[in-house]
Amino acid sequence: QVQLVESGGGLVQAGGSLRLSCAASGSIFSINVMGWYRQAPGKQRELVAAITSGGSTNYADSVKGRFTIFRGVDKNPVYLQMNSLKPEDTAVYYCGAPVGPFHYWGQGTQVTVSS
């Protein structure tokens, strides 16, 4: 099993920055991809950014050039650096890791961007 714990959310003004952190524990050797997702009220959860064990990254079009996903020295934690935040970035942010037939999720952290 894998446990994921997010931290770093909060309230920020438009144009500001936040850094989210996702610490994994348990069978972390089984994780090949880690992703940051978000879910705004009334909307479906969407993938924001992902990073593979080899370091490849991909981003949703809406955050390209503003968000960066990266890892610590030992590939843990996984961070999401969010710059030039917009009110439409307001959501609960989750880290997630697909492992075999399972998809593990953290508890989520609220990000609120005021205009």
Phi, psi and chi 1 to 4 in degrees:
 res  aa     phi    psi   chi1   chi2   chi3   chi4
   1 GLN       -  159.8  -75.7 -165.2  -19.4      -
   2 VAL  -127.8  136.0  172.5      -      -      -
   3 GLN  -115.0  136.3  -64.9   78.9   41.9      -
   4 LEU  -124.7  132.7  -56.2  172.5      -      -
   5 VAL  -130.7  119.9  178.6      -      -      -
   6 GLU   -94.7  155.7  -56.2   99.5  -25.8      -
   7 SER  -154.7  164.4   60.9      -      -      -
   8 GLY   107.8   -1.6      -      -      -      -
   9 GLY   -72.1  176.2      -      -      -      -
  10 GLY   162.7 -166.4      -      -      -      -
  11 LEU  -106.3  130.7  172.5   64.6      -      -
  12 VAL  -143.7  151.8   64.2      -      -      -
  13 GLN   -78.9  154.6  -71.5 -171.7  -29.6      -
  14 ALA   -54.1  137.4      -      -      -      -
  15 GLY    91.9  -10.3      -      -      -      -
  16 GLY   -83.9 -174.6      -      -      -      -
  17 SER  -132.4  152.0  -61.7      -      -      -
  18 LEU  -143.9  153.2  -78.1  174.7      -      -
  19 ARG  -123.7  123.4  178.4  177.8  -67.5 -176.9
  20 LEU   -98.1  149.4  -54.3 -178.0      -      -
  21 SER  -128.5  141.1  175.0      -      -      -
  22 CYS  -129.0  113.6  175.5      -      -      -
  23 ALA  -100.2  127.0      -      -      -      -
  24 ALA  -104.4  145.8      -      -      -      -
  25 SER  -143.7  168.6   60.5      -      -      -
  26 GLY    94.0 -136.0      -      -      -      -
  27 SER   -83.2   60.9  -58.6      -      -      -
  28 ILE   -69.6  -18.8   59.9  175.0      -      -
  29 PHE   -65.1  -19.9   59.5   88.4      -      -
  30 SER   -86.4   -3.9   61.2      -      -      -
  31 ILE   -87.1  122.1  -60.2  173.7      -      -
  32 ASN  -104.0  -27.1  -68.5  -44.5      -      -
  33 VAL  -137.5  135.9  178.8      -      -      -
  34 MET  -121.5  138.8  -73.5  -78.7  -71.8      -
  35 GLY  -132.5  153.9      -      -      -      -
  36 TRP  -106.1  131.2  -79.2  100.1      -      -
  37 TYR  -124.6  164.3  -58.5   73.1      -      -
  38 ARG  -144.3  152.7   66.5 -174.1 -179.7 -171.6
  39 GLN  -138.6  115.5 -172.6  166.3   18.0      -
  40 ALA   -91.0  158.0      -      -      -      -
  41 PRO   -55.3  129.4  -26.6   35.0      -      -
  42 GLY    77.4    4.8      -      -      -      -
  43 LYS  -121.0  162.2  -65.1 -172.1  176.6 -179.2
  44 GLN   -77.8  155.6  -71.3 -169.6  -28.7      -
  45 ARG   -67.7  135.7 -169.6  171.1  -61.4 -171.9
  46 GLU  -129.6  150.3   63.1  174.2   -9.2      -
  47 LEU   -77.0  130.1  177.9   65.2      -      -
  48 VAL   -98.8  -47.3  174.6      -      -      -
  49 ALA  -159.0  152.7      -      -      -      -
  50 ALA  -143.6  154.2      -      -      -      -
  51 ILE  -139.6  136.2 -174.4  166.4      -      -
  52 THR   -91.6  171.1   69.7      -      -      -
  53 SER   -64.2  -23.2   56.1      -      -      -
  54 GLY   -86.5   -4.3      -      -      -      -
  55 GLY    97.3    0.1      -      -      -      -
  56 SER   -71.3  144.1  -61.8      -      -      -
  57 THR  -128.4  155.4   58.5      -      -      -
  58 ASN  -147.6  154.3   69.6  -76.3      -      -
  59 TYR  -135.0  151.2  -63.2   91.5      -      -
  60 ALA   -67.2  146.7      -      -      -      -
  61 ASP   -57.3  -33.8  -72.6  -16.2      -      -
  62 SER   -68.7  -15.6   59.0      -      -      -
  63 VAL  -119.7   -2.0  -54.5      -      -      -
  64 LYS   -59.1  134.5  -79.0 -179.2 -178.9  176.6
  65 GLY    85.3  -11.2      -      -      -      -
  66 ARG  -115.7  -35.5  -60.6 -171.1  -62.0  122.1
  67 PHE  -108.3  147.3  -69.6   12.0      -      -
  68 THR  -134.7  128.6  -57.3      -      -      -
  69 ILE  -101.7  135.0 -172.7  170.2      -      -
  70 PHE  -154.9  171.2   62.6  102.0      -      -
  71 ARG  -122.6  160.6  -59.7  171.9  -59.6 -170.0
  72 GLY   -71.6  179.4      -      -      -      -
  73 VAL   -58.1  -40.5  173.6      -      -      -
  74 ASP   -97.4   27.2  -65.1  -36.2      -      -
  75 LYS    64.4   15.2  -59.8 -175.6  180.0 -179.7
  76 ASN  -155.7  126.3 -171.6   27.7      -      -
  77 PRO   -76.8  175.4   -9.2   25.4      -      -
  78 VAL  -107.0  132.3  172.3      -      -      -
  79 TYR  -111.9  155.5  -59.7   97.1      -      -
  80 LEU  -129.0  107.6 -175.2   67.5      -      -
  81 GLN   -87.8  120.6  177.9   66.4   40.8      -
  82 MET  -116.2  116.0  -54.1 -174.3  -66.8      -
  83 ASN  -115.9  163.8  -61.7  -31.5      -      -
  84 SER    49.3   48.8  -58.4      -      -      -
  85 LEU   -65.1  146.2  -77.3  160.0      -      -
  86 LYS  -120.4  156.7  -55.3  175.5 -179.3  179.5
  87 PRO   -55.4  -32.3  -29.4   36.8      -      -
  88 GLU   -72.2   -5.8   50.6  -95.9   43.6      -
  89 ASP   -83.2   -6.4  -65.5  -41.8      -      -
  90 THR   -61.6  125.5  -65.8      -      -      -
  91 ALA  -177.7  171.9      -      -      -      -
  92 VAL   -88.9  126.8  178.0      -      -      -
  93 TYR  -102.3  132.3  -76.6   70.0      -      -
  94 TYR  -122.7  143.9  -60.4   87.9      -      -
  95 CYS   -98.4  149.1   64.7      -      -      -
  96 GLY  -145.1  151.9      -      -      -      -
  97 ALA  -143.2  114.4      -      -      -      -
  98 PRO   -78.1  128.1   27.3  -30.2      -      -
  99 VAL  -135.0  106.9  178.6      -      -      -
 100 GLY    58.5 -129.9      -      -      -      -
 101 PRO   -81.4   -0.1   30.9  -35.5      -      -
 102 PHE  -109.7  157.9  -54.9  106.7      -      -
 103 HIS  -131.5  114.2 -162.7  125.2      -      -
 104 TYR   -90.3  143.9  -64.7   98.0      -      -
 105 TRP  -130.4  148.3  -62.3  100.3      -      -
 106 GLY   -82.8 -177.4      -      -      -      -
 107 GLN   -83.4  -13.6   81.3  -75.5   -2.3      -
 108 GLY    93.0  152.1      -      -      -      -
 109 THR  -138.7  134.7 -174.8      -      -      -
 110 GLN   -80.6  131.3  176.8   70.4   45.4      -
 111 VAL  -119.3  123.8  171.3      -      -      -
 112 THR  -124.8  124.4  -57.2      -      -      -
 113 VAL  -113.6  118.4 -175.8      -      -      -
 114 SER   -92.3  148.2   62.7      -      -      -
 115 SER   -89.6      -   57.2      -      -      -
